[in-house]
């Protein structure tokens, strides 16, 4: 009985070793994450490549003024050939 148990344990271990396993698949080298973070053209954050290959800033901030409504409307008239508005 003991010999049958040992033989079946070895057979089971052999079948388990021969069966394909998906528990821990190895990652391929081409899909590994890079240790470097690529930036736009190598210029860094806030810069880009210009037409001659140099690094240029991405431009300033766009400042838009708030709309202003005149409290009594806009009144215009002519004074001596010049249009005057308030």
Secondary structure by P-SEA (a helix, b strand, c coil): caaaaaaaaaaaaaaaaacccccbbbbcccccccccccccccccccccccccccccccccbbbbbccccccccbbbbbcccccccc
